Amino acid sequence: MRVSVGLPTHRVDLGDEFVSADGIAEMALCAEACGFDAVSVTDHPRPSDRWLATGGHHALDPFVALSFAAAATTTVRLHTNLLVLAYRNPWISAHGAATLDRLSGGRVILGIGAGYLEAEFDALGVPFDDRNERTDESIRILQRAWAGGSIDGTTMAPEPVQPGGPPIWIGGNSKRAVRRAVELGDAWTPFPTGPAKVAERTRTASLTTPDELRAMVAYAAQHTATIGRTKPLDVVFMPYSLTMAGRELTWKTDEVLEEIGVLRASGMTAMSVMLPGDSRAELGDEMKRFGEEVIAEIGGA
């Protein structure tokens, strides 16, 4: 089972510990050595002060941050988790992803979300209400751009190394997100919401139990049959026991392994995780432990 681990580049409160070229390189190398399939970063170019005060966070530009991870590593994949495509011109996003894929030797995973922070949309001068429609159209543009050749008298080069472009992983817990994944993506990447207030704050459907995940996987299968899709759809999820591990909580190996078994039975085929640590040394120890005690047990990439 493939596991993507988040790089804590949102921890701007720790200065250069993680938010630096050396920090990104060291953590990406550690993840590669510990058996993780990918490293991921988030996307928040201009979050609101109100959201930051209630648990939100900053983020580095995902393409720039992952380029530093790429330069330091050789095999670990580079995962945007999640790129808010509606914030950007899709042709520019297609070119940025293709460039990173080319320079990394074909290691990009493009996780995409419709976005939920209305204040951030407003700050960027981007419409909020039609974000779903624009996200769908933008994904089609990415795929069209990556196919190569002249489009309306213009050409984008270089093309991605991966044929057809990087795999597209669709984030979000709603049925709309599931349909988007089935119709336009390679994977669906929901996330556990925990308390109802979290689902409300992130403007997405509640996903708090394996049974809820199983029901949505069944919905994805139903829509797959409806549209005649034949390609398998991966389901990338985060164990509930690790949801808050990126900050203060700890995790227990037995609990994580037990939960992975339950989530696999519910339809999960790959994982995205955050691990605790307020320094490179602490996070490195957690990555090593996770690699030895979890990835080795479940069969890593």
Disulfide bonds with the S-S distance in Angstrom:
none
